[in-house]
Amino acid sequence: MRIIKEKTLKEYWLQSKYQLAEEALKAWIYEVRYTEWDNPSELKFKYRNASIISSKRVVFNIKVNDYRLIVDIEYKLKIVFVLWFGTHEEYDETDAKTVNYDN
C-alpha cells in the first residue's frame, strides 16, 4: 500500500507530546507499505483491533491503545490517506466519521 502524508506522521513523533509513539508509528508504516488489502475484511483479519468506520475509513490503535490513527483507504488504488493522529483522549473528542486532514 502507498501511504499519503507519511511525512505528517513523522512530524507528529518529533513533537514531545507524541514522541512515545515513534517506534509504533514506524512499525505501522513498515507493515502497511509491504501489505495489500482488497477490502475492509482483509484489513480486519490482520488488524483485529482496528475499527472499521465505513467502507473506506479505519481507526488504528497505535502503541497498544495510547494513540489513534484515522485513515481513509482506497482499496482499488492501494492507497492509504493519513487523516488524523492523536492520543486516545484527543480521539474521544474527535468525530472519526467526519474528521478530515484539514481539521
C-alpha positions in Angstrom: 0.0 0.0 0.0 1.1 3.5 -0.6 0.8 5.9 2.3 -0.2 9.5 1.5 1.0 12.1 4.1 3.5 9.7 5.7 5.6 12.8 6.4 2.8 14.1 8.6 3.3 11.1 10.9 7.0 11.9 11.2 6.1 15.4 12.1 3.9 14.1 14.9 6.5 11.9 16.5 9.0 14.7 16.5 6.7 16.6 18.9 7.4 15.9 22.6 3.7 15.2 23.1 3.8 12.2 20.7 7.4 11.1 20.8 6.4 7.8 22.6 4.5 6.8 19.5 7.6 7.0 17.2 8.5 3.3 17.2 4.9 2.1 17.0 4.2 4.5 14.0 7.4 3.4 12.3 6.3 -0.2 12.7 2.8 0.6 11.3 4.3 2.4 8.3 6.5 -0.5 7.5 3.7 -3.1 7.8 1.3 -1.0 5.7 4.0 -0.4 3.0 4.5 -4.1 2.5 0.9 -5.3 2.6 -2.1 -5.0 0.3 -5.8 -5.2 1.3 -8.5 -5.6 -1.2 -11.3 -4.8 1.2 -12.0 -4.0 4.9 -12.4 -7.7 5.8 -8.8 -8.4 4.8 -7.6 -5.5 6.8 -9.6 -6.6 9.8 -8.2 -10.1 9.6 -4.6 -8.6 10.0 -5.6 -5.8 12.5 -8.2 -7.2 14.7 -8.2 -4.1 16.9 -8.8 -1.7 14.0 -12.2 -0.1 13.9 -13.9 -0.1 10.5 -15.9 3.2 10.5 -17.1 2.9 6.9 -16.1 1.1 3.7 -13.1 3.4 3.4 -12.4 4.8 6.9 -10.4 3.0 9.5 -9.1 3.8 13.0 -5.9 2.0 14.1 -4.8 1.7 17.7 -1.2 2.7 17.9 1.1 1.7 20.8 -1.4 -0.6 22.2 -4.2 1.9 22.8 -2.3 5.0 23.8 -2.8 6.7 20.3 -5.2 6.6 17.5 -4.7 7.0 13.8 -7.6 7.7 11.4 -7.1 6.9 7.7 -9.1 6.6 4.5 -8.2 3.7 2.3 -8.7 3.4 -1.5 -8.6 -0.3 -1.8 -8.6 -0.5 -5.6 -5.8 2.1 -5.9 -3.9 0.6 -2.9 -3.6 4.0 -1.2 -3.8 4.9 2.5 -4.5 8.5 3.3 -3.5 9.7 6.8 -6.2 11.9 8.1 -5.7 12.3 11.8 -3.4 11.2 14.6 -3.6 11.9 18.3 -3.8 10.5 21.8 -6.7 8.3 22.9 -8.0 11.2 24.9 -7.9 13.5 21.9 -9.6 10.9 19.9 -12.5 10.8 22.3 -13.2 14.4 21.4 -12.9 13.8 17.6 -15.6 12.6 15.2 -13.9 9.8 13.4 -16.6 9.7 10.7 -16.1 13.3 9.6 -12.6 14.4 10.5 -10.5 15.5 7.5 -6.8 16.2 7.1 -7.6 19.9 7.2 -9.2 19.8 10.6 
